């Protein structure tokens, strides 16, 4: 009988030890670290945007780690370069999941997210804060995606309403043919007519064919033009529009990169209006931006731009969710923690995930002035 009781106690202890091991053995979590996986274009197409997002996020995570991490664990952001290629994003995502990560974080590009999502669709791994604004990621088909930024439909609505205040209801669209720009184009075409715009035409531009595309866009005599593309291609389109005598309002989506576009255009950007889904990168009004500016200066990084701000915000929101997930985070606890962020101020930037997988609906419009500076 004594032997039986001893064996029973041993089994109970073994079960408790095993339970403890499971509790402390969440994938991507060790005694000293929490591992996140990221696939972005550090080189190639899209890198002019994605590298700054990555830089902003890493800057904040590095600061958290320097201060002791989250509940004693360092945040390790494992970043793989996909060069803007969706097939490479899939391969990178497989590597990250095989390696073991608590979650995915900050992917760039709507086509890239679309390609990689089937790998996490039926599991418990979530993708937090992709730098991708395709509207479908905010719908039921992408239940494991939690976005900080709003979708392109909300940007399109804000631009259309602003154009209407200037009497510009007849609009044309000039766009690049990269995947992110095509996602933005789709949102614009679906949304703008519904909020009062008359879309006259859309024209794709590519290297060596810009002039003809601009002629096509201007042929029906639009009152305003929406340019969709990265800062360099958008700047070329703006210059050509002005060179051909167009004096109406010109707009850009957030993927055009407000502060980067202003730098590209200088004085020739006067009157261009660009959507922004984060606070201005040179604002002194928002505590989070002031802290980013100080952190970037201390790390001897470039002057912050909108993409660096977006990455910095994403990292801060994720870190707040991790803290709220408790001493021993799991995927389930992290998800619950994110979904519990109820109108929370993150350095003056407010996020709200309760009953919503989109943390912010902020869309602001910045005006480039005659000095090449962005004004609100």
Beta strands, then each sheet from edge to edge (+ up, - down):
strand 1: 33-40
strand 2: 74-81
strand 3: 103-105
strand 4: 127-128
strand 5: 145-146
strand 6: 170-175
strand 7: 198-204
strand 8: 224-228
strand 9: 249-252
strand 10: 272-276
strand 11: 344-346
strand 12: 349-351
strand 13: 364-368
strand 14: 374-375
sheet 1: 2+ 1+ 3+ 4+ 5+
sheet 2: 7+ 6+ 8+ 9+ 10+ 13- 14+
sheet 3: 11+ 12-
end
